[in-house]
Amino acid sequence: MLPSFPALYLYPLNADSFVKHINLTNNQRVKIGRQTNARTVPAENNGYFDSKVLSRQHAEVWEENNKIFIKDVKFEWDIHQRREIESRGAGKRTI
């Protein structure tokens, strides 16, 4: 049976992490970012990660009118900048 609320599932690329299941309810914006203190410890139900390649405030995710949105926030290497860097021959960088 499918849940009656929208949710975001994030699957790890390595075995050192776990699947995240983040409920997107009540027009709540969920922050995605790097762990910085005891309040942002990574868990299965939040958007925090123990990762040096994420900004502290990397993105926000929310549900609106049955659609899921993700927005870059305060991230120095946004999509446009990455495309410019790649087109100058600097090589690809996974972020």
Contacts in CASP RR format, 6 or more apart in sequence:
PFRMAT RR
TARGET T0000
AUTHOR 0000-0000-0000
METHOD contacts of the structure
MODEL  1
MLPSFPALYLYPLNADSFVKHINLTNNQRVKIGRQTNARTVPAENNGYFD
SKVLSRQHAEVWEENNKIFIKDVKFEWDIHQRREIESRGAGKRTI
3 23 0 8 1.000
5 23 0 8 1.000
5 24 0 8 1.000
5 25 0 8 1.000
6 23 0 8 1.000
6 24 0 8 1.000
6 25 0 8 1.000
6 63 0 8 1.000
6 66 0 8 1.000
6 68 0 8 1.000
7 21 0 8 1.000
7 22 0 8 1.000
7 23 0 8 1.000
7 24 0 8 1.000
8 20 0 8 1.000
8 21 0 8 1.000
8 22 0 8 1.000
8 24 0 8 1.000
8 30 0 8 1.000
8 61 0 8 1.000
8 68 0 8 1.000
9 19 0 8 1.000
9 20 0 8 1.000
9 21 0 8 1.000
9 22 0 8 1.000
10 19 0 8 1.000
10 20 0 8 1.000
10 22 0 8 1.000
10 47 0 8 1.000
11 19 0 8 1.000
12 18 0 8 1.000
12 19 0 8 1.000
17 49 0 8 1.000
18 44 0 8 1.000
19 44 0 8 1.000
20 44 0 8 1.000
20 45 0 8 1.000
20 46 0 8 1.000
20 47 0 8 1.000
21 44 0 8 1.000
21 45 0 8 1.000
22 30 0 8 1.000
22 45 0 8 1.000
22 46 0 8 1.000
22 47 0 8 1.000
22 61 0 8 1.000
23 45 0 8 1.000
24 30 0 8 1.000
24 61 0 8 1.000
24 62 0 8 1.000
24 63 0 8 1.000
24 68 0 8 1.000
25 63 0 8 1.000
27 62 0 8 1.000
27 63 0 8 1.000
27 64 0 8 1.000
28 62 0 8 1.000
29 60 0 8 1.000
29 61 0 8 1.000
29 62 0 8 1.000
30 46 0 8 1.000
30 47 0 8 1.000
30 60 0 8 1.000
30 61 0 8 1.000
30 62 0 8 1.000
31 47 0 8 1.000
31 48 0 8 1.000
31 57 0 8 1.000
31 59 0 8 1.000
31 60 0 8 1.000
32 47 0 8 1.000
32 48 0 8 1.000
32 49 0 8 1.000
32 54 0 8 1.000
32 58 0 8 1.000
32 59 0 8 1.000
32 60 0 8 1.000
32 61 0 8 1.000
32 70 0 8 1.000
33 40 0 8 1.000
33 47 0 8 1.000
33 48 0 8 1.000
33 49 0 8 1.000
33 51 0 8 1.000
33 54 0 8 1.000
33 55 0 8 1.000
33 56 0 8 1.000
33 57 0 8 1.000
33 58 0 8 1.000
33 59 0 8 1.000
34 40 0 8 1.000
34 48 0 8 1.000
34 49 0 8 1.000
34 50 0 8 1.000
34 51 0 8 1.000
34 52 0 8 1.000
34 54 0 8 1.000
34 55 0 8 1.000
34 56 0 8 1.000
34 58 0 8 1.000
35 41 0 8 1.000
35 42 0 8 1.000
35 48 0 8 1.000
35 49 0 8 1.000
35 50 0 8 1.000
36 56 0 8 1.000
40 46 0 8 1.000
40 48 0 8 1.000
41 48 0 8 1.000
42 48 0 8 1.000
42 49 0 8 1.000
42 50 0 8 1.000
53 94 0 8 1.000
53 95 0 8 1.000
55 74 0 8 1.000
55 75 0 8 1.000
55 76 0 8 1.000
56 74 0 8 1.000
57 73 0 8 1.000
57 74 0 8 1.000
57 75 0 8 1.000
58 72 0 8 1.000
58 73 0 8 1.000
58 74 0 8 1.000
58 75 0 8 1.000
59 70 0 8 1.000
59 71 0 8 1.000
59 72 0 8 1.000
59 73 0 8 1.000
59 75 0 8 1.000
60 70 0 8 1.000
60 71 0 8 1.000
60 73 0 8 1.000
61 68 0 8 1.000
61 69 0 8 1.000
61 70 0 8 1.000
61 71 0 8 1.000
62 68 0 8 1.000
62 69 0 8 1.000
63 69 0 8 1.000
72 78 0 8 1.000
72 79 0 8 1.000
77 85 0 8 1.000
77 93 0 8 1.000
77 95 0 8 1.000
82 93 0 8 1.000
82 95 0 8 1.000
85 91 0 8 1.000
85 93 0 8 1.000
86 92 0 8 1.000
END
